[in-house]
Amino acid sequence: MASKAISVRLPDQMAAELAAIARTQDIAVSEVIREAIENHIISRRTDKNFQQLLKKRLDEDRKLLERFAE
């Protein structure tokens, strides 16, 4: 699977807590971050409010793109 590097700035306290979690689990910080992001994405897929917002955005984008395609 292809991957993309992304930089994230964290407050010092959050970075320290993240590092502590990774050390405790004996895994890389990047793996802890990937797991958290995956869980966030999964939660959005089942969040009814987010799904409504997503459909609204799709409708708005579709209308805009159709105007450009004329």
Backbone as CSV, one residue per row, in Angstrom:
resi,resn,N_x,N_y,N_z,CA_x,CA_y,CA_z,C_x,C_y,C_z
1,MET,0.841,-1.173,0.000,0.000,0.000,0.000,0.888,1.238,0.000
2,ALA,0.556,2.174,-0.870,1.296,3.433,-0.905,1.002,4.224,0.358
3,SER,1.932,5.076,0.725,1.715,5.899,1.914,2.157,7.322,1.638
4,LYS,1.686,8.225,2.447,1.996,9.645,2.314,2.442,10.169,3.660
5,ALA,3.535,10.880,3.681,4.030,11.486,4.912,3.270,12.781,5.176
6,ILE,2.841,12.961,6.412,2.116,14.161,6.821,2.745,14.666,8.116
7,SER,3.001,15.956,8.180,3.535,16.551,9.402,2.395,17.070,10.258
8,VAL,2.498,16.857,11.552,1.481,17.326,12.487,2.177,18.013,13.649
9,ARG,1.719,19.183,13.996,2.253,19.882,15.165,1.337,19.600,16.348
10,LEU,1.941,19.185,17.451,1.183,18.880,18.657,1.687,19.734,19.807
11,PRO,0.799,20.091,20.712,1.271,20.750,21.937,2.236,19.801,22.668
12,ASP,3.191,20.370,23.390,4.198,19.568,24.081,3.585,18.475,24.948
13,GLN,2.549,18.830,25.711,1.924,17.858,26.611,1.324,16.687,25.836
14,MET,0.654,16.987,24.740,0.051,15.933,23.937,1.129,15.038,23.321
15,ALA,2.193,15.632,22.834,3.297,14.858,22.261,3.922,13.948,23.311
16,ALA,4.081,14.441,24.524,4.654,13.632,25.604,3.726,12.471,25.952
17,GLU,2.438,12.742,26.017,1.474,11.678,26.318,1.446,10.638,25.199
18,LEU,1.511,11.094,23.964,1.534,10.194,22.824,2.773,9.294,22.870
19,ALA,3.913,9.888,23.165,5.146,9.110,23.269,5.059,8.089,24.399
20,ALA,4.453,8.474,25.503,4.304,7.555,26.635,3.406,6.375,26.263
21,ILE,2.347,6.639,25.536,1.455,5.571,25.085,2.221,4.606,24.184
22,ALA,2.971,5.157,23.241,3.733,4.316,22.311,4.762,3.468,23.053
23,ARG,5.487,4.073,23.995,6.476,3.315,24.772,5.815,2.207,25.576
24,THR,4.692,2.516,26.190,3.980,1.534,27.004,3.538,0.344,26.164
25,GLN,3.076,0.624,24.942,2.622,-0.449,24.056,3.765,-1.049,23.241
26,ASP,4.964,-0.464,23.371,6.153,-0.902,22.636,5.912,-0.879,21.125
27,ILE,5.312,0.236,20.659,5.090,0.443,19.232,5.517,1.862,18.872
28,ALA,5.669,2.110,17.592,6.083,3.429,17.124,4.965,4.459,17.336
29,VAL,5.373,5.694,17.569,4.408,6.788,17.701,3.546,6.860,16.446
30,SER,4.147,6.676,15.285,3.380,6.744,14.039,2.279,5.687,14.002
31,GLU,2.518,4.529,14.597,1.495,3.482,14.634,0.334,3.889,15.545
32,VAL,0.643,4.525,16.668,-0.406,5.015,17.568,-1.259,6.056,16.835
33,ILE,-0.612,6.921,16.088,-1.324,7.958,15.343,-2.195,7.332,14.261
34,ARG,-1.652,6.372,13.509,-2.446,5.703,12.468,-3.675,5.034,13.069
35,GLU,-3.502,4.376,14.202,-4.627,3.714,14.868,-5.692,4.722,15.285
36,ALA,-5.254,5.856,15.822,-6.208,6.887,16.246,-6.964,7.461,15.054
37,ILE,-6.258,7.680,13.964,-6.909,8.212,12.763,-7.891,7.200,12.195
38,GLU,-7.486,5.936,12.153,-8.385,4.890,11.668,-9.657,4.838,12.512
39,ASN,-9.527,4.907,13.831,-10.697,4.901,14.713,-11.579,6.119,14.473
40,HIS,-10.954,7.265,14.201,-11.714,8.487,13.931,-12.514,8.338,12.638
41,ILE,-11.892,7.795,11.610,-12.571,7.592,10.334,-13.739,6.630,10.508
42,ILE,-13.522,5.550,11.221,-14.590,4.575,11.466,-15.755,5.232,12.200
43,SER,-15.441,6.063,13.180,-16.518,6.721,13.937,-17.324,7.667,13.052
44,ARG,-16.672,8.307,12.083,-17.393,9.211,11.180,-18.313,8.438,10.248
45,ARG,-17.904,7.239,9.858,-18.737,6.434,8.964,-20.052,6.036,9.626
46,THR,-20.090,5.980,10.933,-21.301,5.579,11.646,-22.004,6.749,12.329
47,ASP,-21.485,7.952,12.159,-22.043,9.159,12.783,-23.103,9.759,11.858
48,LYS,-24.367,9.682,12.257,-25.468,10.148,11.414,-25.361,11.640,11.093
49,ASN,-24.962,12.452,12.052,-24.818,13.885,11.808,-23.731,14.143,10.778
50,PHE,-22.607,13.458,10.899,-21.532,13.635,9.924,-21.995,13.194,8.538
51,GLN,-22.721,12.102,8.461,-23.204,11.607,7.180,-24.131,12.632,6.512
52,GLN,-24.957,13.299,7.292,-25.831,14.342,6.743,-24.996,15.506,6.205
53,LEU,-23.990,15.911,6.966,-23.106,16.988,6.509,-22.362,16.588,5.238
54,LEU,-21.943,15.353,5.183,-21.232,14.848,4.013,-22.124,14.877,2.776
55,LYS,-23.358,14.435,2.903,-24.283,14.451,1.774,-24.559,15.875,1.308
56,LYS,-24.692,16.796,2.247,-24.892,18.203,1.896,-23.697,18.724,1.111
57,ARG,-22.503,18.414,1.574,-21.284,18.860,0.891,-21.201,18.253,-0.506
58,LEU,-21.545,16.975,-0.642,-21.523,16.326,-1.952,-22.487,17.002,-2.917
59,ASP,-23.672,17.331,-2.438,-24.655,18.013,-3.279,-24.137,19.376,-3.723
60,GLU,-23.553,20.124,-2.788,-23.019,21.443,-3.113,-21.884,21.333,-4.125
61,ASP,-20.987,20.388,-3.911,-19.854,20.214,-4.822,-20.313,19.745,-6.195
62,ARG,-21.298,18.858,-6.226,-21.817,18.356,-7.493,-22.382,19.509,-8.318
63,LYS,-23.158,20.383,-7.674,-23.749,21.522,-8.377,-22.659,22.434,-8.933
64,LEU,-21.647,22.696,-8.141,-20.552,23.562,-8.579,-19.816,22.938,-9.758
65,LEU,-19.501,21.663,-9.672,-18.781,20.986,-10.741,-19.611,20.919,-12.025
66,GLU,-20.901,20.742,-11.886,-21.770,20.720,-13.067,-21.758,22.063,-13.773
67,ARG,-21.700,23.170,-13.020,-21.617,24.490,-13.645,-20.336,24.652,-14.439
68,PHE,-19.236,24.116,-13.907,-17.955,24.196,-14.621,-17.952,23.326,-15.875
69,ALA,-18.742,22.258,-15.882,-18.762,21.329,-17.002,-19.649,21.810,-18.142
70,GLU,-20.398,22.878,-17.941,-21.305,23.386,-18.990,-20.536,23.987,-20.131
